[in-house]
Amino acid sequence: MVVHEQADELDERTTAWMKKQPFCRSEKIRHKLQQAHVGALVARMYPHGEADTLEAITRLLI
């Protein structure tokens, strides 16, 4: 399976962004979203996409 080369970075940036959002104040919610690895999922869906575009897609999914 092909995965975007910046998958780990994308997942980290997504987690950092998520922690700043008002809907993620609960530790339980943050933990569940981190376990979902939405950034890594999007990196698998679009292995050849632009990193900025993939980051925007992860934010829409969260």
C-alpha positions, 0 to 999 in steps of 0.5 A: 500500500502506498502512503504519503511520505509525510504521513507521520508529520501530517498525523502530528500536525493534525493532533496539535491542531485538534488540541487547540479546538474548543470541541476537544477540551475533554481528555477522553475526546482528545484520546479517542481522536488521537487513536483514530490517526485521521492524518495517517488515514488521509495519507493512505487515501491520498498518497500523492496529494499536497501536504497542505491539502491533506492537512485541510482534509483531516481537519474536515474529517475531525 
